[in-house]
Amino acid sequence: MSDDGRMQVQREQAREEEGADSAPPAPGERSTPAHPFPRVASFRSRRSALSGLQRETWDRRWPELGRQARDSDGRIAGPLDTEAWFGRVAPLVLEIGCGTGVSTLAMAAEEPELDVIAVEVYKRGLAQLLNGIDREGLNNVRLIRGDGVDVLEHLLPPASLTGVRVFFPDPWPKARHHKRRLLQPATVALIADRLRPGGILHAATDHPGYAEQIGEVGDAEPRLRRLSFEAAGDTGAGLPISVHRPVTKYEDKAQRAGSAVAEFVWEKA
């Protein structure tokens, strides 16, 4: 397997299951306007049918636990009242690109004192996560379908987050697509703005080129201070969130194939 990143296998399988593919706007469609932040690529669903259990759980729990970042006309939903949504005041963590929620479920179960907002564009991934939340009886996870940058930019105020997690974002391996990578200077600056002092940005990738870029961009943000991942993982490190995440079956397969995972932890000064 090439160095384009073994975790891309997981992303491609998720997209295939969702039946979505990147595509330019159809003739006459309005194109996305210029924007300072990378955006999630447009996608068209070929099939997105949920299983019977997923549909039942979705219909029952989504109105309570889920939100759309934008409505059907593309309008932003508006600022989140997280205290009302979770029914309590607690430190807030944002996970961008939660996939099917393997890490989300495990980490939320280990940190019941934290409230977690998991963001994903693919409905079937969110449906699997919603099933897990229902099965495990978790009360500290909420879901948003849409673009993580929209959530950061429009739905959350400055200094509102205790942590931001970005695990295995799409590496966009072709050079001409690097501008689409999520963790660019403008987005990292936005994350830093939304973190409270002492808040944590935790990122992971298995793509060597993207790892180099992530390290450079994070280190260049003046409000962030890089921590040793090994030291940050020490239970006595005193961080407000854990940086211990489960290894998914796709990641385990990639690691056995020789793909190294780079982990980054930054603290907001």
KOLMI-994541 format. One record per residue (C-alpha): residue in three letters; x, y, z; residue number from 1. Coordinates in Angstrom, 3 decimals, padded with zeros to 6 digits. Example, Ala and Ser with C-alpha at 12.3 -4.5 7.8 and 13.67 -1.06 7.14 Angstrom:
! KOLMI-994541
atom fitor:Ala	px:012.300	py:-004.500	pz:007.800	vexdo:1
atom fitor:Ser	px:013.670	py:-001.060	pz:007.140	vexdo:2
END
This chain:
! KOLMI-994541
atom fitor:Met	px:000.000	py:000.000	pz:000.000	vexdo:1
atom fitor:Ser	px:001.339	py:003.456	pz:-000.860	vexdo:2
atom fitor:Asp	px:002.283	py:006.237	pz:001.526	vexdo:3
atom fitor:Asp	px:-000.931	py:008.050	pz:000.634	vexdo:4
atom fitor:Gly	px:-002.102	py:006.900	pz:004.053	vexdo:5
atom fitor:Arg	px:-003.588	py:003.592	pz:005.096	vexdo:6
atom fitor:Met	px:-006.345	py:005.279	pz:007.022	vexdo:7
atom fitor:Gln	px:-007.591	py:006.475	pz:003.628	vexdo:8
atom fitor:Val	px:-008.932	py:002.928	pz:003.313	vexdo:9
atom fitor:Gln	px:-011.284	py:003.643	pz:006.184	vexdo:10
atom fitor:Arg	px:-012.375	py:006.941	pz:004.665	vexdo:11
atom fitor:Glu	px:-012.986	py:005.411	pz:001.251	vexdo:12
atom fitor:Gln	px:-014.975	py:002.532	pz:002.726	vexdo:13
atom fitor:Ala	px:-017.076	py:004.962	pz:004.726	vexdo:14
atom fitor:Arg	px:-017.769	py:006.994	pz:001.593	vexdo:15
atom fitor:Glu	px:-018.605	py:003.902	pz:-000.402	vexdo:16
atom fitor:Glu	px:-021.015	py:002.771	pz:002.307	vexdo:17
atom fitor:Glu	px:-022.585	py:006.213	pz:002.376	vexdo:18
atom fitor:Gly	px:-022.758	py:006.253	pz:-001.403	vexdo:19
atom fitor:Ala	px:-021.209	py:009.709	pz:-001.642	vexdo:20
atom fitor:Asp	px:-018.674	py:011.055	pz:-004.060	vexdo:21
atom fitor:Ser	px:-017.004	py:014.382	pz:-004.571	vexdo:22
atom fitor:Ala	px:-018.376	py:016.194	pz:-007.545	vexdo:23
atom fitor:Pro	px:-018.327	py:019.705	pz:-008.989	vexdo:24
atom fitor:Pro	px:-021.596	py:021.673	pz:-009.028	vexdo:25
atom fitor:Ala	px:-023.981	py:020.719	pz:-011.805	vexdo:26
atom fitor:Pro	px:-024.516	py:023.251	pz:-014.603	vexdo:27
atom fitor:Gly	px:-026.458	py:026.168	pz:-013.224	vexdo:28
atom fitor:Glu	px:-025.741	py:025.228	pz:-009.613	vexdo:29
atom fitor:Arg	px:-024.320	py:027.931	pz:-007.389	vexdo:30
atom fitor:Ser	px:-020.661	py:027.267	pz:-006.642	vexdo:31
atom fitor:Thr	px:-019.178	py:027.653	pz:-003.178	vexdo:32
atom fitor:Pro	px:-017.978	py:031.233	pz:-002.646	vexdo:33
atom fitor:Ala	px:-014.398	py:032.077	pz:-001.760	vexdo:34
atom fitor:His	px:-013.796	py:031.355	pz:001.904	vexdo:35
atom fitor:Pro	px:-010.782	py:031.687	pz:004.220	vexdo:36
atom fitor:Phe	px:-011.174	py:028.131	pz:005.523	vexdo:37
atom fitor:Pro	px:-011.022	py:024.765	pz:003.698	vexdo:38
atom fitor:Arg	px:-014.494	py:023.332	pz:003.190	vexdo:39
atom fitor:Val	px:-015.761	py:019.776	pz:003.087	vexdo:40
atom fitor:Ala	px:-016.004	py:018.755	pz:-000.574	vexdo:41
atom fitor:Ser	px:-019.454	py:018.747	pz:-002.110	vexdo:42
atom fitor:Phe	px:-020.953	py:015.304	pz:-002.283	vexdo:43
atom fitor:Arg	px:-023.947	py:013.634	pz:-003.875	vexdo:44
atom fitor:Ser	px:-025.591	py:010.634	pz:-002.322	vexdo:45
atom fitor:Arg	px:-026.122	py:007.600	pz:-004.553	vexdo:46
atom fitor:Arg	px:-027.631	py:005.605	pz:-001.679	vexdo:47
atom fitor:Ser	px:-027.849	py:006.368	pz:002.001	vexdo:48
atom fitor:Ala	px:-030.403	py:003.848	pz:003.258	vexdo:49
atom fitor:Leu	px:-030.057	py:003.054	pz:006.933	vexdo:50
atom fitor:Ser	px:-030.656	py:-000.384	pz:008.383	vexdo:51
atom fitor:Gly	px:-033.922	py:-000.972	pz:010.181	vexdo:52
atom fitor:Leu	px:-032.313	py:-000.575	pz:013.597	vexdo:53
atom fitor:Gln	px:-030.415	py:002.524	pz:012.496	vexdo:54
atom fitor:Arg	px:-033.600	py:004.092	pz:011.114	vexdo:55
atom fitor:Glu	px:-035.566	py:003.313	pz:014.272	vexdo:56
atom fitor:Thr	px:-032.841	py:004.743	pz:016.489	vexdo:57
atom fitor:Trp	px:-032.382	py:007.755	pz:014.221	vexdo:58
atom fitor:Asp	px:-036.069	py:008.624	pz:014.267	vexdo:59
atom fitor:Arg	px:-036.229	py:008.213	pz:018.024	vexdo:60
atom fitor:Arg	px:-033.000	py:009.862	pz:019.162	vexdo:61
atom fitor:Trp	px:-031.861	py:012.310	pz:016.457	vexdo:62
atom fitor:Pro	px:-034.413	py:015.035	pz:017.356	vexdo:63
atom fitor:Glu	px:-032.931	py:015.077	pz:020.854	vexdo:64
atom fitor:Leu	px:-029.256	py:014.414	pz:020.185	vexdo:65
atom fitor:Gly	px:-028.684	py:015.658	pz:016.641	vexdo:66
atom fitor:Arg	px:-028.488	py:018.917	pz:014.732	vexdo:67
atom fitor:Gln	px:-027.775	py:020.003	pz:011.168	vexdo:68
atom fitor:Ala	px:-025.049	py:022.648	pz:010.814	vexdo:69
atom fitor:Arg	px:-027.037	py:024.132	pz:007.918	vexdo:70
atom fitor:Asp	px:-030.674	py:023.836	pz:006.919	vexdo:71
atom fitor:Ser	px:-031.854	py:022.546	pz:003.543	vexdo:72
atom fitor:Asp	px:-031.384	py:026.029	pz:002.043	vexdo:73
atom fitor:Gly	px:-027.791	py:026.223	pz:003.225	vexdo:74
atom fitor:Arg	px:-028.444	py:028.648	pz:006.053	vexdo:75
atom fitor:Ile	px:-026.438	py:028.269	pz:009.257	vexdo:76
atom fitor:Ala	px:-028.542	py:026.865	pz:012.080	vexdo:77
atom fitor:Gly	px:-027.414	py:029.539	pz:014.545	vexdo:78
atom fitor:Pro	px:-025.339	py:029.602	pz:017.742	vexdo:79
atom fitor:Leu	px:-025.614	py:026.543	pz:019.965	vexdo:80
atom fitor:Asp	px:-026.956	py:026.771	pz:023.499	vexdo:81
atom fitor:Thr	px:-024.838	py:023.875	pz:024.729	vexdo:82
atom fitor:Glu	px:-025.956	py:024.155	pz:028.343	vexdo:83
atom fitor:Ala	px:-029.590	py:023.712	pz:027.305	vexdo:84
atom fitor:Trp	px:-028.730	py:020.965	pz:024.808	vexdo:85
atom fitor:Phe	px:-026.778	py:018.873	pz:027.324	vexdo:86
atom fitor:Gly	px:-028.857	py:019.940	pz:030.298	vexdo:87
atom fitor:Arg	px:-025.834	py:020.885	pz:032.382	vexdo:88
atom fitor:Val	px:-022.720	py:023.045	pz:032.571	vexdo:89
atom fitor:Ala	px:-019.606	py:020.985	pz:031.754	vexdo:90
atom fitor:Pro	px:-016.320	py:021.286	pz:029.834	vexdo:91
atom fitor:Leu	px:-016.988	py:020.959	pz:026.101	vexdo:92
atom fitor:Val	px:-015.024	py:018.915	pz:023.542	vexdo:93
atom fitor:Leu	px:-015.484	py:019.105	pz:019.774	vexdo:94
atom fitor:Glu	px:-014.538	py:016.117	pz:017.597	vexdo:95
atom fitor:Ile	px:-014.315	py:016.979	pz:013.908	vexdo:96
atom fitor:Gly	px:-014.819	py:014.061	pz:011.529	vexdo:97
atom fitor:Cys	px:-015.978	py:011.398	pz:013.975	vexdo:98
atom fitor:Gly	px:-016.597	py:008.756	pz:011.286	vexdo:99
atom fitor:Thr	px:-018.615	py:005.899	pz:012.791	vexdo:100
atom fitor:Gly	px:-017.787	py:007.077	pz:016.296	vexdo:101
atom fitor:Val	px:-015.469	py:004.343	pz:017.599	vexdo:102
atom fitor:Ser	px:-013.198	py:006.871	pz:019.331	vexdo:103
atom fitor:Thr	px:-016.117	py:009.087	pz:020.301	vexdo:104
atom fitor:Leu	px:-017.933	py:006.336	pz:022.182	vexdo:105
atom fitor:Ala	px:-014.886	py:004.978	pz:023.975	vexdo:106
atom fitor:Met	px:-013.532	py:008.353	pz:025.059	vexdo:107
atom fitor:Ala	px:-016.929	py:009.750	pz:026.087	vexdo:108
atom fitor:Ala	px:-017.558	py:006.679	pz:028.230	vexdo:109
atom fitor:Glu	px:-014.196	py:007.192	pz:029.969	vexdo:110
atom fitor:Glu	px:-014.836	py:010.920	pz:030.515	vexdo:111
atom fitor:Pro	px:-018.446	py:011.310	pz:031.692	vexdo:112
atom fitor:Glu	px:-017.555	py:014.685	pz:033.172	vexdo:113
atom fitor:Leu	px:-017.010	py:016.085	pz:029.654	vexdo:114
atom fitor:Asp	px:-019.642	py:016.983	pz:027.057	vexdo:115
atom fitor:Val	px:-018.736	py:015.938	pz:023.505	vexdo:116
atom fitor:Ile	px:-020.026	py:017.301	pz:020.195	vexdo:117
atom fitor:Ala	px:-019.197	py:014.926	pz:017.325	vexdo:118
atom fitor:Val	px:-019.312	py:016.337	pz:013.796	vexdo:119
atom fitor:Glu	px:-019.532	py:014.299	pz:010.595	vexdo:120
atom fitor:Val	px:-020.938	py:014.812	pz:007.096	vexdo:121
atom fitor:Tyr	px:-021.969	py:011.198	pz:006.442	vexdo:122
atom fitor:Lys	px:-025.355	py:010.161	pz:007.785	vexdo:123
atom fitor:Arg	px:-024.598	py:006.450	pz:008.041	vexdo:124
atom fitor:Gly	px:-021.566	py:007.133	pz:010.213	vexdo:125
atom fitor:Leu	px:-023.670	py:009.305	pz:012.499	vexdo:126
atom fitor:Ala	px:-026.361	py:006.617	pz:012.555	vexdo:127
atom fitor:Gln	px:-023.828	py:004.051	pz:013.753	vexdo:128
atom fitor:Leu	px:-022.635	py:006.443	pz:016.434	vexdo:129
atom fitor:Leu	px:-026.215	py:007.147	pz:017.472	vexdo:130
atom fitor:Asn	px:-026.833	py:003.410	pz:017.836	vexdo:131
atom fitor:Gly	px:-023.746	py:003.169	pz:020.040	vexdo:132
atom fitor:Ile	px:-024.873	py:006.069	pz:022.219	vexdo:133
atom fitor:Asp	px:-028.270	py:004.411	pz:022.640	vexdo:134
atom fitor:Arg	px:-026.745	py:000.995	pz:023.342	vexdo:135
atom fitor:Glu	px:-024.223	py:002.296	pz:025.886	vexdo:136
atom fitor:Gly	px:-026.657	py:004.694	pz:027.525	vexdo:137
atom fitor:Leu	px:-024.324	py:007.676	pz:027.164	vexdo:138
atom fitor:Asn	px:-025.681	py:011.097	pz:028.088	vexdo:139
atom fitor:Asn	px:-022.686	py:013.264	pz:027.245	vexdo:140
atom fitor:Val	px:-022.539	py:013.062	pz:023.429	vexdo:141
atom fitor:Arg	px:-024.358	py:015.200	pz:020.862	vexdo:142
atom fitor:Leu	px:-024.097	py:014.993	pz:017.063	vexdo:143
atom fitor:Ile	px:-023.933	py:017.554	pz:014.270	vexdo:144
atom fitor:Arg	px:-024.167	py:016.658	pz:010.603	vexdo:145
atom fitor:Gly	px:-022.184	py:019.113	pz:008.525	vexdo:146
atom fitor:Asp	px:-018.873	py:020.894	pz:008.137	vexdo:147
atom fitor:Gly	px:-016.703	py:021.141	pz:011.232	vexdo:148
atom fitor:Val	px:-015.517	py:024.579	pz:010.187	vexdo:149
atom fitor:Asp	px:-019.116	py:025.801	pz:010.104	vexdo:150
atom fitor:Val	px:-019.500	py:024.584	pz:013.660	vexdo:151
atom fitor:Leu	px:-016.333	py:026.337	pz:014.777	vexdo:152
atom fitor:Glu	px:-017.012	py:029.532	pz:012.887	vexdo:153
atom fitor:His	px:-020.721	py:030.043	pz:013.472	vexdo:154
atom fitor:Leu	px:-022.085	py:027.756	pz:016.193	vexdo:155
atom fitor:Leu	px:-019.513	py:028.131	pz:018.983	vexdo:156
atom fitor:Pro	px:-018.201	py:031.311	pz:020.617	vexdo:157
atom fitor:Pro	px:-014.571	py:032.127	pz:021.434	vexdo:158
atom fitor:Ala	px:-012.996	py:030.386	pz:024.438	vexdo:159
atom fitor:Ser	px:-015.877	py:027.893	pz:024.667	vexdo:160
atom fitor:Leu	px:-014.005	py:024.610	pz:024.128	vexdo:161
atom fitor:Thr	px:-011.858	py:022.590	pz:026.499	vexdo:162
atom fitor:Gly	px:-010.681	py:020.348	pz:023.681	vexdo:163
atom fitor:Val	px:-010.740	py:019.814	pz:019.911	vexdo:164
atom fitor:Arg	px:-010.037	py:016.370	pz:018.431	vexdo:165
atom fitor:Val	px:-009.210	py:015.799	pz:014.754	vexdo:166
atom fitor:Phe	px:-008.405	py:012.149	pz:014.100	vexdo:167
atom fitor:Phe	px:-007.285	py:011.058	pz:010.631	vexdo:168
atom fitor:Pro	px:-008.628	py:013.927	pz:008.543	vexdo:169
atom fitor:Asp	px:-008.631	py:013.351	pz:004.796	vexdo:170
atom fitor:Pro	px:-004.979	py:013.825	pz:003.673	vexdo:171
atom fitor:Trp	px:-005.873	py:014.885	pz:000.126	vexdo:172
atom fitor:Pro	px:-002.612	py:013.273	pz:-001.023	vexdo:173
atom fitor:Lys	px:-002.353	py:014.858	pz:-004.473	vexdo:174
atom fitor:Ala	px:-000.348	py:018.090	pz:-004.414	vexdo:175
atom fitor:Arg	px:-003.030	py:020.045	pz:-006.244	vexdo:176
atom fitor:His	px:-005.520	py:019.108	pz:-003.518	vexdo:177
atom fitor:His	px:-003.413	py:020.081	pz:-000.499	vexdo:178
atom fitor:Lys	px:-005.345	py:023.328	pz:-000.210	vexdo:179
atom fitor:Arg	px:-008.396	py:021.239	pz:000.733	vexdo:180
atom fitor:Arg	px:-006.760	py:019.828	pz:003.845	vexdo:181
atom fitor:Leu	px:-008.612	py:020.807	pz:006.990	vexdo:182
atom fitor:Leu	px:-005.678	py:021.737	pz:009.204	vexdo:183
atom fitor:Gln	px:-004.449	py:024.870	pz:007.459	vexdo:184
atom fitor:Pro	px:-003.224	py:028.023	pz:009.252	vexdo:185
atom fitor:Ala	px:-006.607	py:029.781	pz:009.154	vexdo:186
atom fitor:Thr	px:-008.463	py:026.793	pz:010.570	vexdo:187
atom fitor:Val	px:-005.894	py:026.152	pz:013.300	vexdo:188
atom fitor:Ala	px:-006.127	py:029.834	pz:014.243	vexdo:189
atom fitor:Leu	px:-009.917	py:029.463	pz:014.446	vexdo:190
atom fitor:Ile	px:-009.516	py:026.395	pz:016.665	vexdo:191
atom fitor:Ala	px:-007.113	py:028.322	pz:018.903	vexdo:192
atom fitor:Asp	px:-009.672	py:031.126	pz:019.184	vexdo:193
atom fitor:Arg	px:-012.416	py:028.692	pz:020.249	vexdo:194
atom fitor:Leu	px:-010.221	py:026.948	pz:022.839	vexdo:195
atom fitor:Arg	px:-010.208	py:028.309	pz:026.349	vexdo:196
atom fitor:Pro	px:-006.821	py:028.933	pz:028.007	vexdo:197
atom fitor:Gly	px:-005.361	py:025.539	pz:028.835	vexdo:198
atom fitor:Gly	px:-007.554	py:023.864	pz:026.206	vexdo:199
atom fitor:Ile	px:-006.150	py:021.043	pz:024.076	vexdo:200
atom fitor:Leu	px:-005.935	py:020.397	pz:020.332	vexdo:201
atom fitor:His	px:-005.286	py:016.687	pz:019.690	vexdo:202
atom fitor:Ala	px:-004.688	py:015.603	pz:016.094	vexdo:203
atom fitor:Ala	px:-003.616	py:012.310	pz:014.533	vexdo:204
atom fitor:Thr	px:-002.743	py:011.233	pz:010.992	vexdo:205
atom fitor:Asp	px:-001.074	py:008.298	pz:009.290	vexdo:206
atom fitor:His	px:-000.071	py:010.320	pz:006.215	vexdo:207
atom fitor:Pro	px:003.607	py:011.398	pz:006.460	vexdo:208
atom fitor:Gly	px:003.236	py:014.489	pz:004.302	vexdo:209
atom fitor:Tyr	px:000.162	py:015.679	pz:006.133	vexdo:210
atom fitor:Ala	px:001.852	py:014.961	pz:009.462	vexdo:211
atom fitor:Glu	px:004.680	py:017.292	pz:008.493	vexdo:212
atom fitor:Gln	px:002.204	py:020.002	pz:007.514	vexdo:213
atom fitor:Ile	px:000.113	py:019.601	pz:010.661	vexdo:214
atom fitor:Gly	px:003.209	py:019.901	pz:012.846	vexdo:215
atom fitor:Glu	px:004.393	py:023.031	pz:011.057	vexdo:216
atom fitor:Val	px:000.988	py:024.716	pz:011.086	vexdo:217
atom fitor:Gly	px:000.282	py:023.943	pz:014.730	vexdo:218
atom fitor:Asp	px:003.723	py:025.070	pz:015.859	vexdo:219
atom fitor:Ala	px:003.337	py:028.314	pz:013.900	vexdo:220
atom fitor:Glu	px:000.128	py:029.288	pz:015.727	vexdo:221
atom fitor:Pro	px:001.354	py:031.670	pz:018.461	vexdo:222
atom fitor:Arg	px:-001.460	py:030.823	pz:020.900	vexdo:223
atom fitor:Leu	px:-000.617	py:027.104	pz:020.927	vexdo:224
atom fitor:Arg	px:002.238	py:025.343	pz:022.707	vexdo:225
atom fitor:Arg	px:003.165	py:021.856	pz:021.587	vexdo:226
atom fitor:Leu	px:003.295	py:019.167	pz:024.266	vexdo:227
atom fitor:Ser	px:005.152	py:015.894	pz:024.058	vexdo:228
atom fitor:Phe	px:002.541	py:013.293	pz:023.170	vexdo:229
atom fitor:Glu	px:004.169	py:010.775	pz:025.481	vexdo:230
atom fitor:Ala	px:004.140	py:013.249	pz:028.361	vexdo:231
atom fitor:Ala	px:000.584	py:014.344	pz:027.534	vexdo:232
atom fitor:Gly	px:-000.542	py:010.715	pz:027.711	vexdo:233
atom fitor:Asp	px:000.757	py:010.395	pz:031.270	vexdo:234
atom fitor:Thr	px:-002.228	py:010.193	pz:033.595	vexdo:235
atom fitor:Gly	px:-000.463	py:012.628	pz:035.879	vexdo:236
atom fitor:Ala	px:000.003	py:015.256	pz:033.184	vexdo:237
atom fitor:Gly	px:-002.956	py:017.254	pz:034.477	vexdo:238
atom fitor:Leu	px:-004.554	py:017.852	pz:031.065	vexdo:239
atom fitor:Pro	px:-008.261	py:018.735	pz:031.017	vexdo:240
atom fitor:Ile	px:-009.022	py:015.952	pz:028.491	vexdo:241
atom fitor:Ser	px:-007.540	py:012.516	pz:027.847	vexdo:242
atom fitor:Val	px:-005.379	py:011.924	pz:024.777	vexdo:243
atom fitor:His	px:-005.795	py:008.136	pz:025.030	vexdo:244
atom fitor:Arg	px:-007.912	py:007.023	pz:022.088	vexdo:245
atom fitor:Pro	px:-008.836	py:003.499	pz:020.994	vexdo:246
atom fitor:Val	px:-007.166	py:001.903	pz:017.978	vexdo:247
atom fitor:Thr	px:-009.809	py:001.122	pz:015.361	vexdo:248
atom fitor:Lys	px:-009.669	py:-002.102	pz:013.360	vexdo:249
atom fitor:Tyr	px:-008.671	py:-000.111	pz:010.264	vexdo:250
atom fitor:Glu	px:-005.855	py:001.633	pz:012.115	vexdo:251
atom fitor:Asp	px:-004.657	py:-001.654	pz:013.564	vexdo:252
atom fitor:Lys	px:-004.574	py:-003.162	pz:010.083	vexdo:253
atom fitor:Ala	px:-002.668	py:-000.133	pz:008.785	vexdo:254
atom fitor:Gln	px:-000.132	py:-000.306	pz:011.605	vexdo:255
atom fitor:Arg	px:000.477	py:-004.006	pz:010.972	vexdo:256
atom fitor:Ala	px:001.079	py:-003.064	pz:007.327	vexdo:257
atom fitor:Gly	px:003.796	py:-000.655	pz:008.455	vexdo:258
atom fitor:Ser	px:001.988	py:002.689	pz:008.506	vexdo:259
atom fitor:Ala	px:003.092	py:004.886	pz:011.402	vexdo:260
atom fitor:Val	px:000.617	py:007.179	pz:013.127	vexdo:261
atom fitor:Ala	px:001.721	py:010.674	pz:014.114	vexdo:262
atom fitor:Glu	px:000.003	py:012.182	pz:017.159	vexdo:263
atom fitor:Phe	px:000.063	py:015.883	pz:018.034	vexdo:264
atom fitor:Val	px:-001.039	py:017.647	pz:021.202	vexdo:265
atom fitor:Trp	px:-001.066	py:021.415	pz:021.631	vexdo:266
atom fitor:Glu	px:-002.174	py:023.444	pz:024.634	vexdo:267
atom fitor:Lys	px:-003.592	py:026.942	pz:024.355	vexdo:268
atom fitor:Ala	px:-001.489	py:029.375	pz:026.324	vexdo:269
END
